[in-house]
C-alpha cells in the first residue's frame, strides 16, 4: 500500500486531480455548467480553499492508485487504466451524479449528464496515468 510505485502514482494522479480538475471543470466545464445550475444558491465558492483542495486531491490520488493496483493485479497497460477509470467514472460521475440530481438542486439534468461526461474523461486520464506509472515502475524491477 505504501510502496514506492503507489506513492509515485499517488503524486502523479493527485497532480492530475488538481490541474486536470481545474482544466476540465474550471476552464472547460464552468462556462457551460453555469447555465445548468439547479435552484440551490450559494453552493459554489467564489474562491476555493486551495490547501484543502490539494489535500483532497492527494487523498483521492492515494485511494485511486491503491484501488487501481489491487484491480489491475500486475497487468498495467493504458487500456487497463482506462477501463478502471471508466468504472470509477460510472460509479461517481453517473451513479452518484444521478443520485444527487434526484435528491438535490445542484444541477439540472443536462448539467448532470455533462458533469458525468467530464468525470469519464477525468478518470480515464487518471487511470491511464496510474497505469503508466505502475507499468514503468514494474518493468524496472
C-alpha positions as CSV (number, residue, x, y, z in Angstrom):
1,X,0.0,0.0,0.0
2,X,2.9,2.4,0.8
3,X,5.2,1.1,-1.9
4,X,7.4,3.4,-3.9
5,X,5.2,2.7,-7.0
6,X,2.0,3.6,-5.2
7,X,3.4,6.7,-3.7
8,X,4.7,8.0,-7.1
9,X,1.3,7.1,-8.7
10,X,-0.4,8.9,-5.9
11,X,1.6,12.1,-6.6
12,X,1.0,11.8,-10.4
13,X,-2.7,11.2,-10.0
14,X,-3.0,13.9,-7.3
15,X,-1.3,16.4,-9.6
16,X,-3.7,15.4,-12.4
17,X,-6.6,15.7,-9.9
18,X,-5.7,19.3,-9.1
19,X,-4.6,20.5,-12.6
20,X,-6.9,18.3,-14.6
21,X,-9.9,19.2,-12.4
22,X,-9.1,22.8,-12.9
23,X,-8.8,22.3,-16.7
24,X,-11.9,20.2,-17.1
25,X,-14.3,21.7,-14.6
26,X,-12.8,25.1,-14.1
27,X,-11.9,26.2,-17.6
28,X,-13.9,23.9,-20.0
29,X,-17.0,23.0,-18.0
30,X,-17.7,26.1,-15.9
31,X,-19.0,28.3,-18.7
32,X,-21.4,25.6,-19.8
33,X,-22.3,24.4,-16.3
34,X,-23.3,27.9,-15.1
35,X,-26.3,27.7,-17.4
36,X,-27.4,24.4,-15.9
37,X,-27.2,25.0,-12.1
38,X,-30.2,23.9,-10.1
39,X,-32.2,26.2,-7.8
40,X,-29.8,25.8,-4.9
41,X,-27.9,29.1,-4.2
42,X,-24.6,29.7,-2.6
43,X,-23.3,26.2,-3.2
44,X,-20.2,27.1,-5.2
45,X,-17.4,29.0,-3.5
46,X,-16.1,32.0,-5.4
47,X,-12.5,31.1,-4.4
48,X,-11.7,27.6,-3.4
49,X,-9.7,26.7,-0.3
50,X,-6.7,25.6,-2.3
51,X,-4.9,23.9,0.7
52,X,-7.9,21.7,1.4
53,X,-8.4,21.1,-2.4
54,X,-4.8,20.0,-2.7
55,X,-5.1,17.7,0.3
56,X,-8.3,16.2,-1.1
57,X,-6.6,15.6,-4.4
58,X,-3.7,13.8,-2.6
59,X,-6.2,11.6,-0.7
60,X,-8.1,10.9,-3.9
61,X,-4.9,10.1,-5.7
62,X,-3.8,7.7,-3.0
63,X,-7.2,5.9,-2.9
64,X,-7.3,5.8,-6.7
65,X,-3.8,4.4,-7.0
66,X,-4.3,1.9,-4.3
67,X,-7.5,0.6,-5.7
68,X,-6.1,0.5,-9.2
69,X,-3.1,-1.6,-8.1
70,X,-5.4,-4.1,-6.5
71,X,-7.8,-4.1,-9.5
72,X,-5.0,-4.5,-12.2
73,X,-3.3,-7.4,-10.4
74,X,0.0,-6.8,-12.1
75,X,-1.3,-6.1,-15.6
76,X,-0.6,-2.5,-16.2
77,X,-1.5,-1.2,-19.7
78,X,-3.1,2.0,-20.8
79,X,-6.3,0.1,-21.7
80,X,-6.4,-1.4,-18.2
81,X,-6.0,2.1,-16.7
82,X,-8.7,3.5,-18.9
83,X,-11.1,0.7,-18.1
84,X,-10.5,1.2,-14.4
85,X,-11.1,5.0,-14.9
86,X,-14.3,4.3,-16.7
87,X,-15.6,2.2,-13.8
88,X,-14.8,4.8,-11.3
89,X,-16.5,7.4,-13.5
90,X,-19.6,5.3,-13.8
91,X,-19.6,4.9,-10.0
92,X,-19.0,8.6,-9.2
93,X,-20.0,10.6,-12.3
94,X,-23.0,8.7,-13.4
95,X,-24.3,6.8,-10.3
96,X,-23.6,9.5,-7.7
97,X,-24.5,12.2,-10.2
98,X,-28.0,10.8,-10.8
99,X,-28.4,10.3,-7.0
100,X,-27.5,14.0,-6.5
101,X,-29.9,15.0,-9.3
102,X,-32.7,13.0,-7.7
103,X,-32.1,14.4,-4.2
104,X,-30.6,17.9,-4.6
105,X,-30.9,21.0,-6.7
106,X,-27.3,21.4,-7.6
107,X,-27.6,20.8,-11.4
108,X,-30.4,20.3,-13.9
109,X,-30.4,17.0,-15.9
110,X,-28.3,18.5,-18.8
111,X,-25.7,19.7,-16.3
112,X,-25.7,16.3,-14.6
113,X,-25.1,14.5,-17.9
114,X,-22.4,16.9,-18.8
115,X,-20.8,16.6,-15.4
116,X,-20.8,12.8,-15.9
117,X,-19.1,13.1,-19.2
118,X,-16.4,15.3,-17.6
119,X,-16.0,12.6,-14.9
120,X,-15.5,10.0,-17.6
121,X,-12.7,12.0,-19.3
122,X,-11.2,12.9,-16.0
123,X,-11.0,9.3,-14.7
124,X,-9.9,7.8,-18.0
125,X,-6.9,10.1,-17.9
126,X,-6.3,9.4,-14.2
127,X,-6.4,5.6,-14.9
128,X,-4.0,5.9,-17.8
129,X,-1.6,7.9,-15.7
130,X,-1.7,5.4,-12.9
131,X,-1.2,2.5,-15.3
132,X,1.8,4.2,-16.9
133,X,3.4,4.7,-13.5
134,X,2.8,1.2,-12.5
135,X,3.9,-0.2,-15.8
136,X,7.1,1.8,-15.8
137,X,8.0,1.0,-12.2
138,X,7.2,-2.7,-12.6
139,X,9.5,-3.0,-15.6
140,X,12.4,-1.6,-13.6
141,X,12.2,-4.5,-11.1
